Amino acid sequence: MSSPEQLSRRALLGGLAAGLCLPVVAGAAPPSGGPQALGGLLDEAPHAVRLRNANLVLPDGRVHRGGLVVEDGRITAVGPHCEEGEDLGGDWLFPGVFDAGCSVGMVGIDQDSASRDDRDSGALTADARAIDGYNPLSDVIPVTRRGGVTGVLALPQGGGLVAGQAAAMQTAGRSLGEAQLKAPAALLIRLGQGGAGGSRVSALRELRAALEKAPAPPTVPPPPSRRAPFPGGPPGPPPPPEDRLLGAARARQIKVLIAAERADDIERALGLCAEWDLDAALIGGAEAHLLAKALADAAMPVILSPVLAQPDGWQRLHARYDNAAQLHAAGVQLAFASGAAHFSRNLRVDVGVLTAHGLPAPAARHALCAGGPEVLGLPGLGRLEPGAVATFVRASGDPLQPRSAVKAVWYGGRRASMSSVQTRLFDEYRELSPLRAPTR
């Protein structure tokens, strides 16, 4: 029998929720993407921000010279007519990277099981919630923020068929409530190698059976009734969590992320979405270029992860670096994900490599910043435009270039601390006192 120390926080909380029959889909109403009351890591209160003489990355990914005005946590003006405020000397302002699939905040040290809260086991774990393993005070988060990443989609890392519920978080805040953007933000389904029962045949059979068992969405609203509250007797026990979540997916009440790499698995994902009318996006997509037209025709967004996939196994034999370029040319909506914790900070540089393989730089910047929020339905994020949430990053140059340094980050108009465990250690040991000669 496992000891309490061997249980992950998410497994423990999931068991408590199941035992108490707590609702999974509804939960507390998440913030809509507006400015948060973030303490400690940011300025104490929002205030007007005026910046000028900057290179601005606009919503279409193109760059224009101008300035920015922020009031009450929202951008009120942007463009060449903003000529007041702090002179940025030609530095770049961009909306901040959104890592649309990672384990930031859920993993401290990869090889230390006590610092990992991203895992669950079982074939159908729809009730596994990534937010139950998210630590807003993780040392990984400030390091990620210094890479220009302002938002992440934390994914449950279970190897099962229905892996659980993802959570959209921002990389600032001292509590879950302060960091949360939307939870649950999506339901994760994994296709391909390692599926339930050990084969694709058994995995798809089990998934279809689970979808069939889930409550079907109503075709018409039920008419009002004047009869007794329980005409057929009192209601029975609530359905299990996987039925509730898959029922919500069938009713298009929650986004479905289908993880698939191989072309035939991607084709099966398209078939499942058509068969069950799911509001879905593909995540992974190493061989998605082989089905670019089909994905565009189905209007299915693709979250590429890993960005620089190579033909390193049976799942990715046809992976290639111009994958994103071919998908963009076909009209597929793109976003990017690191699929990791410690290397989320490098996501913008990895996407920069794709521009050397045909992806236009404006399209790369748009997908990097606004792609994730658009896929997940987070209005006002990932854009420098009037009315948008004033979450943005100042950098010394193009965020797609590895030599561009992040200088400052704002969340809802509040400037965040750029301190991290790495900077603190650097400051502590940058000057070492002379070694004393041993005494005898």
Residue pairs with C-beta under 8 A, 6 or more apart in sequence:
4 12
5 114
6 113
8 116
8 117
8 119
8 120
8 133
9 117
9 132
9 133
10 117
10 118
10 119
10 120
10 128
10 129
10 130
10 132
10 133
10 156
11 120
11 128
13 129
13 132
14 120
14 125
14 127
14 128
14 129
14 132
16 22
17 24
17 127
17 241
18 127
18 241
21 238
24 126
24 127
24 129
24 165
24 184
24 241
24 244
24 245
25 184
25 244
25 245
25 248
25 253
25 254
27 183
27 184
30 180
30 181
30 182
30 183
31 180
31 181
31 182
32 379
32 380
33 181
33 182
33 373
33 378
33 379
33 380
33 381
33 389
34 73
34 380
34 389
34 412
35 46
35 72
35 73
35 74
35 389
35 390
35 411
35 412
35 413
35 414
36 170
36 172
36 173
36 178
36 179
36 411
36 412
37 178
38 172
38 173
38 174
38 178
38 179
38 411
38 412
38 414
39 173
39 174
39 178
40 174
41 142
41 172
41 173
41 174
41 416
41 417
42 172
42 411
42 414
42 415
42 416
42 417
43 414
43 415
45 414
46 72
46 73
46 412
46 413
46 414
47 413
48 69
48 70
48 71
49 68
49 69
49 70
49 85
49 390
49 410
49 413
50 67
50 68
50 69
50 70
50 82
50 84
50 85
50 86
51 67
51 68
51 69
51 82
51 85
51 86
51 88
51 93
51 394
52 66
52 67
52 68
52 82
52 83
52 84
52 85
52 86
52 87
52 88
53 65
53 67
53 87
53 88
53 89
53 90
54 65
54 66
54 67
54 68
54 88
54 90
54 91
54 92
54 93
54 394
55 63
55 64
55 65
55 90
55 91
55 92
55 93
56 63
56 64
56 65
56 66
56 67
56 68
56 78
56 79
56 92
56 93
56 94
56 384
57 63
57 92
57 93
57 94
57 95
57 365
57 369
57 384
57 399
58 64
58 78
58 384
58 385
59 366
59 370
59 383
59 384
59 385
60 362
60 366
61 360
61 361
61 362
61 363
61 364
61 365
61 366
61 367
62 362
63 92
63 398
64 79
64 80
65 80
66 78
66 79
66 80
66 81
66 82
67 78
67 79
67 80
67 81
67 82
67 83
67 84
67 85
68 75
68 77
68 78
68 82
68 93
68 384
68 392
69 75
69 76
69 77
69 78
69 82
69 84
69 85
70 76
70 390
70 410
70 413
71 413
72 413
73 389
73 390
73 412
73 413
73 414
74 380
74 387
74 388
74 389
74 390
74 413
75 384
75 385
75 386
75 387
75 388
75 389
75 390
76 386
77 386
78 384
78 385
78 386
88 394
91 394
91 395
91 396
91 397
91 407
92 394
92 395
92 396
92 397
92 398
92 399
92 404
93 384
93 392
93 393
93 394
93 395
94 148
94 365
94 369
94 384
94 392
94 393
94 395
94 399
95 150
95 369
95 370
95 381
95 382
95 383
95 384
95 388
95 391
95 392
95 393
96 148
96 149
96 150
96 151
96 369
96 382
96 391
96 392
96 393
96 409
97 147
97 148
97 149
97 150
97 151
97 347
97 348
97 368
97 369
97 393
97 399
98 149
98 150
98 151
98 152
98 153
98 335
98 368
98 369
98 370
98 371
98 372
98 373
98 381
98 382
99 144
99 149
99 151
99 152
99 153
99 336
99 337
99 338
99 344
99 347
99 372
100 153
100 283
100 303
100 305
100 335
100 336
100 337
100 371
100 372
100 375
100 376
101 153
101 155
101 166
101 257
101 283
101 303
101 305
101 337
101 338
101 339
102 152
102 153
102 154
102 155
102 337
102 338
102 339
102 340
102 341
102 344
103 118
103 154
103 155
103 157
103 340
103 341
104 138
104 140
104 141
104 144
104 149
104 152
104 154
104 169
104 171
104 341
104 344
105 134
105 135
105 136
105 138
105 140
105 141
105 152
105 154
105 169
105 179
105 341
106 116
106 117
106 118
106 130
106 133
106 134
106 135
106 138
106 154
106 157
106 341
107 115
107 116
107 117
107 118
107 140
107 341
107 342
108 115
108 116
108 135
108 138
108 139
108 140
109 115
109 116
110 116
110 341
110 342
117 132
117 133
117 134
117 135
118 130
118 133
118 154
118 155
118 156
118 157
118 341
119 156
119 157
119 158
120 128
120 156
120 157
120 158
120 160
120 163
120 164
121 158
121 159
121 160
122 158
122 160
123 160
123 161
123 162
123 196
123 197
123 206
124 160
124 161
124 162
124 196
124 206
124 210
124 242
125 156
125 158
125 160
125 162
125 163
125 164
125 242
126 162
126 164
126 165
126 187
126 241
126 242
126 244
126 245
126 246
127 164
127 165
127 241
127 242
127 245
128 156
128 158
128 163
128 164
128 165
129 156
129 164
129 165
129 167
129 183
129 184
130 154
130 155
130 156
130 164
130 165
130 166
130 167
130 183
131 154
131 165
131 167
131 169
131 176
131 180
131 183
131 184
133 154
133 156
134 154
134 167
134 169
134 176
134 179
136 169
136 173
136 174
136 175
136 176
136 178
136 179
137 174
139 420
139 421
140 341
140 342
141 171
141 172
142 171
142 417
142 418
142 419
142 420
142 421
143 342
143 345
143 420
143 421
143 422
144 152
144 171
144 344
144 345
145 171
145 172
145 409
145 416
145 418
145 420
146 345
146 406
146 418
146 420
146 423
147 344
147 345
147 346
147 347
147 348
147 406
148 345
148 348
148 393
148 395
148 399
148 406
148 409
149 171
149 344
149 345
149 347
149 348
150 170
150 171
150 172
150 391
150 392
150 393
150 409
150 411
151 168
151 169
151 170
151 171
151 181
151 372
151 373
151 378
151 381
151 382
151 391
152 168
152 169
152 170
152 171
152 344
153 166
153 167
153 168
153 169
153 185
153 186
153 337
153 372
153 376
154 166
154 167
154 168
154 169
155 163
155 166
155 188
155 257
156 163
156 164
156 165
156 166
156 188
157 163
158 164
159 190
159 194
160 190
160 196
161 189
161 190
161 195
161 196
161 203
161 206
161 207
162 187
162 188
162 189
162 190
162 207
162 210
162 242
162 245
162 246
163 188
163 189
163 190
163 259
164 187
164 188
165 183
165 184
165 185
165 186
165 187
165 188
165 245
166 184
166 185
166 186
166 187
166 188
166 257
167 180
167 182
167 183
167 184
167 185
168 180
168 181
168 182
168 183
168 185
168 372
168 376
168 378
169 179
169 180
169 181
169 183
170 179
170 181
170 391
170 411
171 179
172 178
172 179
172 409
172 411
172 416
173 179
181 378
181 381
182 376
182 377
182 378
184 254
185 255
185 376
186 254
186 255
186 256
186 257
186 281
186 376
187 245
187 246
187 248
187 249
187 254
187 255
187 256
187 257
188 257
188 259
188 283
189 207
189 256
189 257
189 258
189 259
190 258
190 259
190 260
191 200
191 203
191 204
191 258
191 259
191 260
191 265
191 268
191 269
192 200
192 259
192 260
192 261
192 262
192 265
192 315
193 314
193 315
195 202
195 203
195 204
196 202
196 203
196 206
196 207
197 203
197 205
197 206
200 265
200 268
204 268
207 272
210 242
210 243
210 246
211 246
211 249
211 250
211 276
213 243
213 246
214 239
214 242
214 243
214 244
214 245
214 246
214 247
214 249
214 250
215 239
215 243
215 244
215 247
215 250
216 247
216 250
217 247
217 250
217 251
217 252
218 251
225 231
238 244
239 247
245 254
248 254
249 256
249 276
249 278
249 279
250 276
250 277
250 278
252 277
252 278
252 279
254 279
255 279
255 280
255 281
255 375
255 376
255 377
256 273
256 278
256 279
256 280
256 281
257 280
257 281
257 282
257 283
257 303
258 269
258 272
258 273
258 280
258 281
258 282
258 283
259 283
259 284
260 266
260 268
260 269
260 282
260 283
260 284
260 285
261 284
261 285
261 286
261 287
261 309
261 315
261 316
261 319
262 286
262 287
262 314
262 315
262 316
262 317
263 287
263 288
263 290
263 291
263 318
266 282
266 285
266 287
266 288
266 290
266 291
266 295
267 291
267 294
269 280
269 282
269 300
270 291
270 294
270 295
270 298
270 300
272 278
272 280
273 280
273 298
273 300
274 298
280 300
281 300
281 301
281 302
281 303
281 335
281 375
282 288
282 295
282 300
282 301
282 302
282 303
283 302
283 303
283 305
283 337
284 303
284 304
284 305
285 302
285 303
285 304
285 305
285 323
285 327
286 306
286 309
286 315
286 316
286 318
286 319
286 323
287 316
287 317
287 318
287 319
287 323
288 295
288 302
288 304
288 323
288 327
288 332
289 318
289 320
289 322
289 323
289 326
289 327
290 318
292 326
292 327
292 329
292 330
292 332
293 330
295 302
295 327
295 330
295 332
296 327
296 330
296 331
296 332
299 333
300 332
301 332
301 333
301 334
301 335
301 371
301 374
301 375
302 327
302 332
302 333
302 334
302 335
303 334
303 335
303 336
303 337
303 371
303 372
303 375
304 323
304 324
304 327
304 334
304 335
304 336
304 337
305 336
305 337
305 338
305 339
306 337
306 338
306 339
306 350
307 324
307 336
307 337
307 338
307 347
307 350
307 351
307 353
307 354
308 321
308 350
308 353
308 354
309 316
309 319
309 323
310 316
310 319
311 317
311 318
311 319
311 320
312 319
321 353
321 354
321 357
322 354
322 357
322 358
322 359
324 334
324 354
324 357
324 359
324 364
324 367
325 354
325 357
325 358
325 359
326 358
327 334
328 334
328 359
328 360
328 363
329 358
333 371
333 374
333 375
334 363
334 367
334 371
335 367
335 371
335 372
335 374
335 375
336 347
336 350
336 351
336 367
336 368
336 371
336 372
337 347
337 372
338 344
338 346
338 347
338 350
347 368
348 368
348 399
348 400
349 400
349 401
349 402
351 359
351 364
351 367
351 368
351 400
352 364
352 398
352 399
352 400
352 401
352 402
354 364
355 361
355 364
355 400
361 398
361 400
364 400
365 399
365 400
368 399
368 400
369 382
369 383
370 381
370 382
370 383
371 382
372 378
372 382
373 379
373 381
373 382
374 382
380 387
380 388
380 389
381 388
381 389
381 391
384 392
389 412
390 410
390 412
390 413
391 410
391 411
391 412
392 409
392 410
393 399
393 406
393 408
393 409
393 410
394 406
394 407
394 408
394 409
395 404
395 405
395 406
395 407
396 403
396 404
396 405
396 407
397 403
397 404
397 405
398 404
406 418
407 418
408 415
408 416
408 418
409 415
409 416
409 418
410 416
